[in-house]
């Protein structure tokens, strides 16, 4: 597992703030917010993320049968708060074998969802919502629309939309697991909300959160 912050757009190394520059800096992407080392799932980690999160912490609830919460991650530091959050869930695919799903909430321009989607980023682009939505889900009790992105690596499926003024990304591996998103009637809860008592089932850490640097 990574032990140092990395670039949210390429997962490459960062230069820390210094007396000459108060920002974290990527050689390829300039000043960025740091993608912190991901966390193994636990209630203590979730409680800390709730305190830091500026954006929602989305979780499909109830989870599909057999699925577990398998990690958390965030982009930001103690000065900025968490400007992007990631919840990893894992379980059986609707076709064959295991599947992984990352739910990313982020402010525009952060670039983490695009990086996990395999895009140059930082955002999904202006044409992602030009046609009818490919999936409808429930977001905090209200209907939400998602569009399936094209031009991504063939090993994954990516849906993206907007919620509460932030990007909402759902990235599934393998690509066949993407059929879960339009078929499972997902309902997203914001784990920052305090008027809910959810007994979350935690599983083993998802390696999808610990992505490798990619060429840019």
Residue pairs with C-beta under 8 A, 6 or more apart in sequence:
1 37
1 38
1 205
1 210
2 37
2 38
2 210
3 37
4 13
4 14
4 37
5 14
5 16
5 24
5 34
5 35
5 36
5 37
5 77
6 12
6 13
6 14
6 34
6 35
6 213
7 13
7 14
7 26
7 28
7 29
7 32
7 34
7 35
8 32
8 33
8 34
8 35
8 75
8 84
8 110
8 111
8 112
8 115
9 26
9 28
9 29
9 32
9 111
9 112
9 114
9 115
9 121
9 122
9 216
10 26
10 28
10 29
10 115
10 213
10 214
10 216
11 35
11 115
11 211
11 212
11 213
11 214
12 26
12 27
12 28
12 213
12 216
13 26
13 27
13 213
14 24
14 25
14 26
14 32
14 34
15 21
15 24
15 25
15 26
15 27
16 24
17 23
17 24
21 31
23 31
23 32
24 31
24 32
24 33
24 34
24 77
25 31
25 32
26 32
28 216
29 111
29 216
32 111
33 75
33 76
33 77
33 80
33 83
33 84
33 110
34 75
34 76
34 77
35 73
35 74
35 75
35 84
35 112
36 73
36 74
36 75
36 76
36 77
37 73
38 71
38 72
38 73
38 86
38 88
38 205
38 209
38 210
39 45
39 49
39 71
39 72
39 73
40 71
40 205
41 68
41 69
41 70
41 71
41 72
41 88
41 200
41 202
41 203
41 205
42 202
43 200
45 72
46 57
46 72
46 191
46 200
49 57
49 72
49 74
49 82
49 85
49 191
50 57
50 191
50 192
52 74
52 76
52 81
52 82
53 74
53 81
53 82
53 85
53 192
54 76
54 80
54 81
54 82
54 83
54 107
55 82
55 83
55 84
55 85
55 105
55 106
55 107
55 164
55 166
56 85
56 105
56 163
56 164
56 166
56 190
56 191
56 192
57 72
57 85
57 87
57 105
57 190
57 191
57 192
58 85
58 87
58 103
58 105
58 139
58 163
58 168
58 188
58 189
58 190
58 191
59 69
59 87
59 89
59 103
59 188
59 189
59 191
59 198
59 200
60 67
60 89
60 101
60 103
60 184
60 186
60 187
60 188
60 189
61 187
61 188
61 189
61 198
62 187
63 69
63 89
63 91
63 201
64 91
64 180
64 184
65 91
65 92
66 91
66 92
67 89
67 90
67 91
67 92
67 201
68 89
68 90
68 91
68 201
68 202
68 203
69 87
69 88
69 89
69 200
69 201
69 202
69 203
70 88
70 89
70 90
70 100
70 202
70 203
70 204
70 205
70 206
71 86
71 87
71 88
71 205
71 206
71 209
72 85
72 86
72 87
72 88
73 85
73 86
73 88
73 209
74 82
74 84
74 85
74 86
75 82
75 83
75 84
75 85
75 106
75 110
75 112
76 82
76 83
76 84
83 106
83 107
83 110
84 104
84 105
84 106
84 107
84 110
84 112
84 113
85 104
85 105
85 106
86 102
86 103
86 104
86 112
86 209
87 102
87 103
87 191
88 100
88 101
88 102
88 103
88 206
88 208
88 209
89 100
89 101
89 103
89 206
90 98
90 99
90 100
90 101
90 203
90 204
90 206
91 98
91 99
92 98
92 99
93 99
93 174
93 176
93 177
93 180
94 176
94 177
94 179
94 180
94 183
95 176
95 177
95 179
96 176
97 174
99 172
99 173
99 174
99 177
99 180
100 172
100 173
100 177
100 206
100 208
101 170
101 171
101 172
101 173
101 177
101 180
102 116
102 169
102 170
102 171
102 172
102 206
102 208
102 209
103 168
103 169
103 170
103 188
104 112
104 113
104 116
104 167
104 168
104 169
104 170
104 171
105 163
105 166
105 167
105 168
105 169
106 112
106 113
106 166
106 167
106 169
107 166
107 167
108 122
108 123
108 166
108 167
109 122
109 123
110 122
111 121
111 122
111 123
113 121
113 124
113 160
113 167
113 169
113 171
114 120
114 121
114 122
114 123
114 124
114 169
115 121
115 211
115 214
116 169
116 171
116 208
116 211
117 124
117 149
117 152
117 156
117 158
117 160
117 169
117 171
118 152
118 153
118 156
118 158
118 214
119 125
119 149
119 151
119 152
120 216
123 167
124 147
124 149
124 160
124 167
124 169
128 147
128 149
128 160
129 145
129 147
129 161
131 147
133 145
133 146
133 147
133 161
134 146
134 147
134 148
134 159
134 182
135 145
135 146
135 147
135 148
135 159
135 181
135 182
136 143
136 144
136 145
136 146
136 182
137 143
137 144
137 146
137 181
137 185
137 186
137 187
137 188
138 144
138 185
138 186
138 187
138 188
139 163
139 168
139 187
139 188
140 163
140 164
140 188
140 189
140 190
140 193
141 187
144 161
144 163
144 168
144 188
145 161
146 159
146 160
146 161
146 168
146 170
146 181
147 159
147 160
147 161
148 157
148 158
148 159
148 178
149 158
149 159
149 160
152 158
154 175
155 173
155 174
155 175
156 171
156 172
156 173
156 174
156 175
156 178
157 171
157 172
157 175
157 176
157 177
157 178
157 179
157 181
158 169
158 170
158 171
158 172
158 178
159 169
159 170
159 178
159 181
160 167
160 168
160 169
160 170
161 167
161 168
162 168
163 188
164 190
168 188
170 181
172 178
172 180
172 181
173 208
180 186
189 196
189 198
191 198
